[in-house]
């Protein structure tokens, strides 16, 4: 099952939330930003896999 687009969208939301939280709680904000970026990368890799790699 391919869920790359869902992971990419959720990662973008996580990153945006983390960037918004940086001023109030820097550690939590940067943590959410990093988690969001990892989700975006995972989603992009899943979307662009070849059919023989699944």
C-alpha positions as CSV (number, residue, x, y, z in Angstrom):
1,X,0.0,0.0,0.0
2,X,1.3,3.4,-0.9
3,X,0.8,6.1,1.7
4,X,3.4,8.6,0.5
5,X,1.1,11.5,-0.2
6,X,-0.6,11.1,3.2
7,X,2.8,11.1,5.0
8,X,4.0,14.1,3.0
9,X,0.9,16.1,3.9
10,X,1.1,15.1,7.6
11,X,4.8,15.9,7.7
12,X,4.2,19.3,6.2
13,X,1.6,20.0,8.9
14,X,3.9,18.8,11.7
15,X,6.7,21.0,10.3
16,X,4.5,24.0,10.2
17,X,3.3,23.4,13.8
18,X,6.9,23.0,15.0
19,X,8.0,26.2,13.3
20,X,5.1,28.0,14.9
21,X,6.0,26.7,18.4
22,X,9.7,27.6,18.3
23,X,9.3,30.9,20.1
24,X,7.2,29.6,23.0
25,X,8.8,26.2,23.5
26,X,12.0,25.9,21.4
27,X,12.9,22.3,22.2
28,X,9.4,21.0,21.4
29,X,9.2,23.2,18.3
30,X,12.5,22.0,16.8
31,X,11.6,18.4,17.7
32,X,8.3,18.7,15.8
33,X,10.0,20.4,12.9
34,X,12.6,17.5,12.7
35,X,9.9,14.9,12.9
36,X,7.9,16.6,10.2
37,X,10.8,16.8,7.9
38,X,11.5,13.1,8.4
39,X,7.9,12.3,7.6
40,X,8.1,14.4,4.4
41,X,11.2,12.6,3.3
42,X,9.7,9.2,4.0
43,X,6.5,10.1,2.1
44,X,8.5,11.4,-0.9
45,X,10.6,8.2,-1.0
46,X,7.4,6.1,-0.9
47,X,5.8,8.1,-3.7
48,X,8.8,7.7,-6.0
49,X,9.6,4.1,-5.6
50,X,9.5,2.0,-8.7
51,X,7.0,-0.8,-9.0
52,X,9.7,-3.5,-8.6
53,X,10.7,-2.0,-5.2
54,X,7.4,-2.5,-3.5
